[in-house]
Amino acid sequence: MAHRKTNAPRRGSLGFRPRKRASRLVPRVKSWPEVVLEKPQPLGFLAYKAGMTHVIMIDDRPNTPTYGKEIFAPVTILEAPPMVPLAIRVYRLVPGYGYLTLGDLWVEAPKELEIWRKIPTYSPTKNREAREKWLRDNIDKIARVSIVAASQPKLVGGLSKKKPDLLEIAIGGGSIEEQLDYALKILGREIRVEDVFREGQLVDVIGVTKGKGFQGVVKRFGVKELPRWHKHRKGSRRVGSRSPTIGAVSEVPQAGQMGFHRRTEYNKRILKIGHNGFEITPAGGFPHYGVVRSTWIMLQGTVMGPPKRPIVLRWAIRPSLNVPQQPPKIVYVSLESKVAG
């Protein structure tokens, strides 16, 4: 009699529980890296996914078999128009609780930004001078300085919406007093992606994945389908037993929401930053997006979500030491049509 296997690896990581829909389309950054910089600057930026293409580049990773040779690399293009900081938010550090909001300061938004589409009750701080004085008087209580910046989707080639997206971005580098002075200086002025990142840098990508709706265990967890012709009475695309689930956390695969989850991918490399969208837009435009018209970022590898999805880029919180921090030499960028057929 042949031996029958009675064990199998657990399907699905508990690190991704609960598998429910993301609460917001623009994810909130939960943690920021502690970086040492000569002067203060934002540690994040918001961009919109345009699509993918491929490049031929010189491999500059040492100790690899293809070092110094031409290699094929898939890349993702993100369109990143300038952002406008509208507010300063400062935090105090409470032992046992973490960072708690100490206060904020809002300024008048430019009319072309149309911030009222996002916040109907938007109103700037009435007495800005008094608020700035209060922030400086409480500088010893401040542990973190952040800005609330708004995107400008009207400048993006592939979007038709006018409502800006808001993102809270931490300020890194320098002392707390220097960070506060820098944040007050850039309020209401445009900041560009070159002010935050550089070519060759590693970044973390935070976004929401493609939504696939309610799916069963076969597609959601990769459970093996039961034989269709015999030995099953209640369905073949289901688990055999759920085990006792009352009063315990069930690890048995179950049907439910698949996709549209908030996810973070670490250490994506910025290959190039440019301003002429026709340098990277393929013939006929990116599928479901169109032509890139604003500042663009070329990231090596894939990025979660469909075209037009807002993507948050953050300074790498655990950067890899094996990847060079200088921009690589790109020999060729594919501009062939990406439409099938």
Secondary structure as UniProt FT lines:
FT   HELIX           14..16
FT   STRAND          41..42
FT   STRAND          44..58
FT   TURN            62..63
FT   TURN            65..68
FT   STRAND          70..79
FT   STRAND          83..94
FT   TURN            95..97
FT   STRAND          98..106
FT   HELIX           111..113
FT   HELIX           115..117
FT   TURN            120..121
FT   HELIX           128..137
FT   HELIX           139..141
FT   STRAND          144..150
FT   HELIX           153..155
FT   TURN            157..158
FT   STRAND          166..172
FT   HELIX           176..186
FT   TURN            187..188
FT   HELIX           193..195
FT   TURN            199..200
FT   STRAND          202..208
FT   STRAND          211..215
FT   HELIX           217..221
FT   TURN            246..247
FT   STRAND          256..259
FT   STRAND          262..274
FT   HELIX           277..279
FT   TURN            283..284
FT   TURN            287..289
FT   STRAND          296..300
FT   TURN            307..308
FT   STRAND          310..315
FT   STRAND          330..333
//
